[in-house]
Amino acid sequence: QVQLVQSGAEVKKPGASVKVSCKASGYTFTYYAIHWVRQAPGQRLEWMGWINIVNGNTKYSQKFQDRVTITRDTSATTAYMELNSLRSEDTAVYYCARLWLDDAFDVWGQGTMVTVSS
Amino acid sequence: SSELTQDPAVSVALGQTVTITCQGDSLRTFFANWYQQKPGQAPILVIYGENNRPSGVPDRFSGSRSGNTVSLTITGTQAEDEADYYCYCRDRSGNHGVFGGGTKLTVL
């Protein structure tokens, strides 16, 4: 079946970086873009950015523009989201999602909890 | 980026109809989608392209748009519909996405 499986939970210190992976299976990886969304505890969903799997082009939210990098490895059918200069406010669950029809995300990863704490 | 505005909380009696709204300028131009999220779970798409249901979503869920406002309506609300609901759309530039603030639906 179509699924996105993300890497496991991370605990990082302020100032460090984290790289979360999102492995796709059950469909042709290059047919669909991947978006990244995060959710701080008790807070709203927050869109971070996306990657065109075919050509690797990316767009990022202005909020994260200076600190986030989204990449993909087509041979591994995996997308990655790296966030730098972590601070406590980055503590959140990070999701990847497949872009389907009409700008909709039809498949989501299970989420990766990233905790930033000294 | 544009904003999408939702009421923070809405309640509905079991079996009744409830409408959740989302307002924003970019809704006039781009498709809106609705997601349901229950505690500790990833979001689930319930309406796409403003008024289409993915397979597996009950037909009591429907969507509509009027001007800069989109609506999610649940007809005959069930207890399992209690969740947070988020609208999503591109921003005015078309290059970025934005979620509404979310609406917590309580079924009484």
HADDOCK unambig.tbl for C-alpha pairs under 7 A between the chains (distance, minus, plus):
assign (segid A and resid 44 and name CA) (segid B and resid 101 and name CA) 5.63 0.50 0.50
assign (segid A and resid 44 and name CA) (segid B and resid 102 and name CA) 6.24 0.50 0.50
assign (segid A and resid 45 and name CA) (segid B and resid 99 and name CA) 6.35 0.50 0.50
assign (segid A and resid 46 and name CA) (segid B and resid 99 and name CA) 6.35 0.50 0.50
assign (segid A and resid 47 and name CA) (segid B and resid 97 and name CA) 5.92 0.50 0.50
assign (segid A and resid 47 and name CA) (segid B and resid 98 and name CA) 5.85 0.50 0.50
assign (segid A and resid 47 and name CA) (segid B and resid 99 and name CA) 6.83 0.50 0.50
assign (segid A and resid 59 and name CA) (segid B and resid 95 and name CA) 6.85 0.50 0.50
assign (segid A and resid 59 and name CA) (segid B and resid 96 and name CA) 6.91 0.50 0.50
assign (segid A and resid 60 and name CA) (segid B and resid 96 and name CA) 6.99 0.50 0.50
assign (segid A and resid 61 and name CA) (segid B and resid 96 and name CA) 6.34 0.50 0.50
assign (segid A and resid 102 and name CA) (segid B and resid 31 and name CA) 6.03 0.50 0.50
assign (segid A and resid 102 and name CA) (segid B and resid 48 and name CA) 6.57 0.50 0.50
assign (segid A and resid 102 and name CA) (segid B and resid 49 and name CA) 5.23 0.50 0.50
assign (segid A and resid 103 and name CA) (segid B and resid 31 and name CA) 6.67 0.50 0.50
assign (segid A and resid 104 and name CA) (segid B and resid 33 and name CA) 6.05 0.50 0.50
assign (segid A and resid 104 and name CA) (segid B and resid 48 and name CA) 5.86 0.50 0.50
assign (segid A and resid 105 and name CA) (segid B and resid 45 and name CA) 6.73 0.50 0.50
assign (segid A and resid 106 and name CA) (segid B and resid 45 and name CA) 5.92 0.50 0.50
assign (segid A and resid 108 and name CA) (segid B and resid 42 and name CA) 6.75 0.50 0.50
assign (segid A and resid 110 and name CA) (segid B and resid 42 and name CA) 6.03 0.50 0.50
assign (segid A and resid 111 and name CA) (segid B and resid 42 and name CA) 6.76 0.50 0.50
